Amino acid sequence: MYKIIVAPFLFLFDAERVHHFVCDVLDFAFKIPFVPQILRSLYTYEHPDLVQEVAGLRFRNPVGLAAGFDKNAEMVDQLEALGFGFIEIGTLTPKAQPGNDKPRLFRLKSDKALINRMGFNNKGVEVAAAKLRTRKSKILVGGNIGKNKNTPNEDALSDYLICFRELFEVVDYFVVNVSSPNTPGLRELQEKEPLTALLGELQKKNKEKFTPKPIFLKIAPDLTNSQLDDIIDIVKTSGIAGVIATNTTISRENLKTPASEIARMGAGGLSGEPLANRATEVISYLCQQSGNAFPVIGVGGIASPEQALEKRRAGASLVQLYTGFIYEGPGLASRICKAMVAR
């Protein structure tokens, strides 16, 4: 019903407005007696074979919701009912910021893809932390952290440390985002020297805690093999938990959408099915070249159970959805879980 009726209707309207509308509807529905239980019965699939131990954490299933959907940790309880094994919030920055000018989120329907240039729009890390203190569900939550747009790269560490400090008691793991193409200069932090320094300092603060939290690094799909080799070295040297592969791409190759239409959309990160093969290649390369030295969370172009299984065969310990969730609807996570058990 979602793909036949709901999605075609929603896709008639601006993508960002629809996102907020859907979140409002879900939030309202959750306040109606028995609706949360009904949603869980429809969309949650549990099985002992789905339980995963990764980076010292116990995931009820290996299918998570990627960062970007619930930027401010306002929907964790509601999204938990849709069958995810974990939720990643953010990207969060120390100070609230509006993000880039609208429109900034576009659908490429013939490609089952999105282009976004949101620009880390969020209400600030303190607001999200306060929201997480009031949540009711026990689902694992990751905190995806970044720097404010106006913070120069030489001061970026301060922003990441603020977010780390504010979120430490309310998230289960961290994700360092230096790979979004929508904050000017951010991707420069993926270079070996600044990234080594950034992760080293974060891990130093992490080890000062009585119980450190896993820290993952989210990387771009546009890195060369040489840069991926550097990532492997940095992960091993810093001692962080692992890598999330991959973020959105700046590539516009092999798209069905007319070039003139893409040009009108402008700059931004591309996500969805066109990213699937490259994301899988990056996952496979990291796992093979590192000798599976650390866990990799696979994300990028997962819109079906088979695509999720491809990521797992490539070596991904866990997978995450975002664009596929938009196009395929709320039953996607449970369908993937069932396929993982049946394989």
C-alpha positions as CSV (number, residue, x, y, z in Angstrom):
1,M,0.0,0.0,0.0
2,Y,2.8,2.4,0.8
3,K,4.5,2.2,-2.6
4,I,1.1,2.2,-4.5
5,I,-0.8,4.8,-2.6
6,V,1.1,6.6,0.1
7,A,4.4,7.3,-1.5
8,P,3.0,8.6,-4.9
9,F,0.8,11.1,-2.9
10,L,3.6,12.2,-0.6
11,F,6.0,12.6,-3.5
12,L,3.7,15.3,-5.0
13,F,5.0,17.7,-2.4
14,D,8.3,19.3,-1.3
15,A,10.5,16.6,0.1
16,E,11.6,18.4,3.3
17,R,8.0,19.5,4.1
18,V,6.8,15.9,3.6
19,H,9.5,14.7,6.0
20,H,8.3,17.0,8.8
21,F,4.7,16.1,8.0
22,V,5.4,12.4,8.3
23,C,7.2,12.9,11.6
24,D,4.3,15.0,13.0
25,V,1.8,12.3,12.0
26,L,3.9,9.5,13.6
27,D,4.3,11.6,16.7
28,F,0.6,12.3,16.9
29,A,-0.3,8.6,16.2
30,F,2.0,7.5,19.1
31,K,-0.1,9.4,21.5
32,I,-3.2,7.4,20.7
33,P,-3.7,4.4,22.9
34,F,-2.6,1.0,21.5
35,V,-1.1,2.6,18.3
36,P,2.5,2.0,19.4
37,Q,1.7,-1.6,20.1
38,I,0.0,-2.0,16.7
39,L,3.0,-0.5,14.9
40,R,5.4,-2.8,16.7
41,S,3.3,-5.8,15.8
42,L,3.2,-4.7,12.1
43,Y,6.9,-3.7,11.7
44,T,9.0,-5.4,14.3
45,Y,10.5,-8.8,13.6
46,E,12.5,-10.4,16.4
47,H,14.6,-13.6,16.2
48,P,17.6,-14.9,18.2
49,D,19.7,-15.1,15.0
50,L,19.4,-11.4,14.4
51,V,21.1,-10.4,17.7
52,Q,24.5,-9.0,17.0
53,E,27.5,-8.2,19.3
54,V,29.5,-5.4,17.7
55,A,32.0,-3.1,19.4
56,G,30.9,-4.4,22.7
57,L,27.3,-3.4,22.1
58,R,24.3,-5.8,21.8
59,F,22.1,-4.9,18.8
60,R,18.7,-6.6,18.7
61,N,19.0,-6.7,15.0
62,P,21.6,-5.5,12.5
63,V,19.4,-3.0,10.6
64,G,19.7,0.6,11.7
65,L,18.4,4.0,10.7
66,A,21.2,6.2,9.4
67,A,21.8,9.8,10.7
68,G,19.9,12.6,9.0
69,F,16.4,11.4,9.5
70,D,16.1,12.2,13.2
71,K,18.6,15.0,13.6
72,N,17.4,16.3,17.0
73,A,16.6,13.0,18.7
74,E,12.9,13.8,18.7
75,M,11.6,10.5,17.1
76,V,13.6,7.8,18.8
77,D,10.7,6.1,20.5
78,Q,8.5,6.3,17.4
79,L,11.2,5.0,15.1
80,E,12.0,2.1,17.5
81,A,8.5,0.8,16.7
82,L,9.3,0.4,13.0
83,G,11.7,-2.5,13.5
84,F,15.1,-0.9,13.6
85,G,17.9,-2.4,15.6
86,F,19.5,1.0,16.4
87,I,18.9,4.7,15.6
88,E,21.6,7.2,14.7
89,I,20.7,10.8,15.5
90,G,22.3,14.0,14.1
91,T,24.4,15.2,12.7
92,L,24.6,17.5,15.8
93,T,26.7,20.6,16.3
94,P,27.6,22.5,19.4
95,K,25.4,25.5,18.5
96,A,22.0,25.4,16.7
97,Q,22.2,26.3,13.1
98,P,19.6,26.6,10.3
99,G,21.5,24.9,7.6
100,N,21.6,25.9,4.0
101,D,19.0,27.8,2.1
102,K,15.8,26.0,1.0
103,P,15.0,24.1,-1.1
104,R,17.8,21.7,-0.1
105,L,16.3,18.2,-0.5
106,F,15.3,16.8,-3.8
107,R,14.0,13.5,-5.1
108,L,15.3,11.7,-8.2
109,K,12.4,9.3,-8.4
110,S,13.6,7.5,-11.6
111,D,16.9,6.7,-9.7
112,K,15.3,6.0,-6.3
113,A,17.7,8.6,-5.0
114,L,17.9,11.9,-3.1
115,I,20.1,14.9,-3.4
116,N,20.5,16.9,-0.2
117,R,22.5,20.0,0.9
118,M,20.9,20.3,4.3
119,G,24.1,21.7,5.9
120,F,23.9,20.2,9.4
121,N,20.6,21.9,10.3
122,N,19.9,21.1,13.9
123,K,18.8,22.6,17.2
124,G,22.2,22.1,18.9
125,V,23.6,19.3,20.9
126,E,22.2,20.3,24.3
127,V,18.6,20.1,23.0
128,A,19.2,16.6,21.6
129,A,20.8,15.5,24.8
130,A,17.9,16.7,26.9
131,K,15.5,14.9,24.5
132,L,17.4,11.7,24.9
133,R,17.1,11.9,28.7
134,T,13.3,11.6,28.4
135,R,13.1,8.8,25.9
136,K,11.3,5.6,27.0
137,S,12.6,2.9,24.6
138,K,15.9,1.0,25.2
139,I,17.0,0.9,21.6
140,L,20.6,1.6,21.0
141,V,21.3,5.2,19.9
142,G,24.3,6.5,18.1
143,G,25.3,10.2,18.3
144,N,26.5,11.6,14.9
145,I,28.6,14.7,15.6
146,G,30.1,17.5,13.5
147,K,31.3,21.0,13.5
148,N,29.4,24.3,13.1
149,K,29.6,25.8,9.6
150,N,31.4,28.9,10.9
151,T,34.0,27.0,12.9
152,P,37.3,27.0,11.0
153,N,38.9,23.6,10.5
154,E,41.8,24.5,12.8
155,D,39.2,24.8,15.6
156,A,37.1,21.8,14.7
157,L,38.3,19.6,17.5
158,S,36.7,21.9,20.0
159,D,33.3,21.4,18.4
160,Y,33.6,17.6,18.3
161,L,34.8,17.6,22.0
162,I,31.8,19.7,23.0
163,C,29.4,17.3,21.3
164,F,31.2,14.3,22.7
165,R,30.9,15.7,26.3
166,E,27.2,16.7,26.0
167,L,26.1,13.3,24.5
168,F,28.3,10.9,26.4
169,E,25.8,9.9,29.0
170,V,22.9,9.6,26.7
171,V,24.2,7.7,23.6
172,D,25.6,4.2,23.1
173,Y,28.1,5.0,20.5
174,F,29.5,8.0,18.6
175,V,30.0,8.7,14.9
176,V,32.5,11.4,13.8
177,N,31.2,13.0,10.6
178,V,33.9,14.6,8.5
179,S,32.5,13.4,5.2
180,S,29.4,15.5,4.5
181,P,29.8,17.5,1.3
182,N,27.4,20.2,2.5
183,T,29.6,22.0,5.1
184,P,32.3,24.0,3.3
185,G,35.8,22.5,4.0
186,L,34.6,19.7,6.2
187,R,35.9,16.9,3.9
188,E,39.4,18.4,4.3
189,L,39.3,16.9,7.8
190,Q,39.4,13.4,6.1
191,E,43.0,14.0,5.2
192,K,45.4,11.8,7.2
193,E,47.1,14.4,9.4
194,P,44.0,16.4,10.6
195,L,42.0,13.2,10.9
196,T,44.6,11.4,12.9
197,A,44.8,14.3,15.3
198,L,41.1,14.7,15.6
199,L,40.4,11.0,16.3
200,G,43.4,10.7,18.6
201,E,42.1,13.5,20.9
202,L,38.6,12.2,20.9
203,Q,39.8,8.7,21.8
204,K,42.0,10.2,24.5
205,K,39.0,11.8,26.1
206,N,37.0,8.6,25.6
207,K,39.6,6.5,27.5
208,E,39.4,8.9,30.4
209,K,35.9,7.7,31.0
210,F,35.2,4.8,33.4
211,T,33.4,3.0,30.5
212,P,34.5,4.3,27.1
213,K,32.0,4.4,24.3
214,P,32.6,3.0,20.8
215,I,33.6,5.7,18.3
216,F,33.0,5.2,14.6
217,L,34.3,7.3,11.7
218,K,31.9,8.0,8.8
219,I,33.7,8.3,5.5
220,A,32.8,9.5,2.0
221,P,32.4,7.0,-0.9
222,D,34.5,9.3,-3.1
223,L,37.8,8.4,-1.4
224,T,40.5,6.7,-3.5
225,N,42.0,3.4,-2.5
226,S,45.1,5.2,-1.3
227,Q,42.9,7.4,1.0
228,L,41.1,4.2,2.2
229,D,44.5,2.7,3.1
230,D,45.1,5.9,5.2
231,I,41.7,5.4,6.9
232,I,42.6,1.8,7.8
233,D,45.9,3.0,9.3
234,I,44.2,5.9,11.2
235,V,41.5,3.5,12.6
236,K,44.2,1.1,13.8
237,T,46.4,3.9,15.2
238,S,43.7,5.8,17.0
239,G,42.0,2.7,18.4
240,I,38.5,3.8,17.5
241,A,35.8,1.1,17.1
242,G,35.3,1.1,13.3
243,V,34.0,2.8,10.2
244,I,30.6,3.7,8.7
245,A,30.8,3.4,4.9
246,T,29.5,5.4,3.3
247,N,28.1,9.0,3.4
248,T,26.6,10.6,0.3
249,T,28.5,11.1,-2.9
250,I,29.3,14.2,-5.0
251,S,29.3,12.1,-8.1
252,R,26.5,12.4,-10.7
253,E,27.5,9.5,-12.9
254,N,25.1,6.9,-14.5
255,L,21.9,8.6,-13.4
256,K,18.5,8.1,-15.2
257,T,17.3,11.6,-14.2
258,P,18.0,14.1,-17.0
259,A,21.1,16.2,-16.6
260,S,19.2,19.4,-17.0
261,E,17.0,18.5,-14.0
262,I,20.0,17.5,-11.9
263,A,21.6,20.8,-12.8
264,R,18.6,22.7,-11.5
265,M,18.8,20.9,-8.2
266,G,22.4,22.1,-7.8
267,A,25.0,21.0,-5.4
268,G,24.6,18.4,-2.6
269,G,25.2,14.8,-1.6
270,L,23.6,12.0,-3.6
271,S,22.1,9.0,-1.8
272,G,20.1,6.0,-2.7
273,E,20.4,3.2,-5.3
274,P,23.1,4.9,-7.5
275,L,25.4,4.8,-4.5
276,A,24.8,1.0,-3.8
277,N,27.7,-0.5,-5.8
278,R,30.3,2.1,-4.7
279,A,29.4,1.8,-1.1
280,T,29.7,-2.0,-1.3
281,E,33.1,-1.7,-3.0
282,V,34.3,0.6,-0.2
283,I,33.0,-1.9,2.5
284,S,34.7,-4.8,0.7
285,Y,38.0,-2.9,0.3
286,L,38.1,-1.9,4.0
287,C,37.4,-5.4,5.3
288,Q,39.8,-7.2,3.0
289,Q,42.7,-4.7,3.2
290,S,42.4,-4.5,7.0
291,G,42.0,-8.2,7.5
292,N,38.6,-7.5,9.2
293,A,40.5,-5.7,11.9
294,F,37.5,-3.6,12.9
295,P,33.7,-3.6,12.3
296,V,32.3,-1.7,9.3
297,I,28.7,-0.5,9.3
298,G,27.4,-0.5,5.7
299,V,25.1,2.2,4.4
300,G,24.4,3.4,0.9
301,G,21.8,2.3,-1.6
302,I,20.0,-0.3,0.5
303,A,16.4,-0.5,-0.7
304,S,15.8,-4.2,-0.6
305,P,16.7,-7.3,1.5
306,E,19.1,-8.4,-1.2
307,Q,21.0,-5.1,-1.2
308,A,21.3,-5.4,2.6
309,L,22.6,-8.9,2.2
310,E,25.2,-7.7,-0.4
311,K,26.6,-5.3,2.2
312,R,26.8,-8.2,4.7
313,R,28.5,-10.4,2.2
314,A,31.0,-7.6,1.6
315,G,31.9,-7.7,5.3
316,A,29.5,-5.2,6.9
317,S,28.7,-6.1,10.6
318,L,25.6,-3.9,10.5
319,V,23.7,-2.0,7.9
320,Q,21.8,1.3,7.9
321,L,18.9,2.7,5.9
322,Y,17.8,6.2,4.9
323,T,16.8,6.8,1.3
324,G,15.6,3.3,0.8
325,F,13.4,3.8,3.8
326,I,11.9,6.8,2.1
327,Y,11.2,5.0,-1.1
328,E,10.2,1.6,0.2
329,G,8.3,2.5,3.4
330,P,8.2,1.4,7.0
331,G,8.2,-2.3,6.3
332,L,11.7,-2.4,4.8
333,A,13.6,-3.0,8.1
334,S,11.4,-6.0,9.0
335,R,11.7,-7.4,5.5
336,I,15.5,-7.2,5.6
337,C,15.5,-8.9,9.1
338,K,13.3,-11.8,7.8
339,A,15.6,-12.3,4.8
340,M,18.7,-12.4,7.1
341,V,17.1,-15.1,9.1
342,A,16.0,-17.1,6.1
343,R,19.3,-17.0,4.2
